[in-house]
Amino acid sequence: MDYQTKIDTMRDELRTLYKAIPETAKGFSALSKGVKEGGVLGMKEKEFIALGIAVGVRCEPCIVLHVDALMKEGATREELGDVLAMAVQMGGGPAMMYAGHALACWDELAAAKGM
């Protein structure tokens, strides 16, 4: 399955989940909104943190969604590489494997968007 299909599938699954647990979804959305709108860091920096954590905890759906968000925030492949290097340093071998997923996702989505 290509990464764009994974993103679309995950978003469809999340919409279904939100309908099944609307109060939990509403609470999670409020938390997300509060984190994204508050603080001194910009959205790109916050998405880089989220991606680093996603790599560290080995959450491929999280990785692809945060890579997509980073592209929308104007991140560069070089910035992504720095974040992935830090995630690998903190997470060791398993993080290295998932950093590979993040980079492959970036390359595939960038190619599809003509970047």
Secondary structure as GFF3:
##gff-version 3
##sequence-region A 1 115
A	DSSP	alpha_helix	3	20	.	.	.	ID=ss1
A	DSSP	alpha_helix	22	37	.	.	.	ID=ss2
A	DSSP	alpha_helix	43	56	.	.	.	ID=ss3
A	DSSP	alpha_helix	60	72	.	.	.	ID=ss4
A	DSSP	alpha_helix	77	112	.	.	.	ID=ss5
###
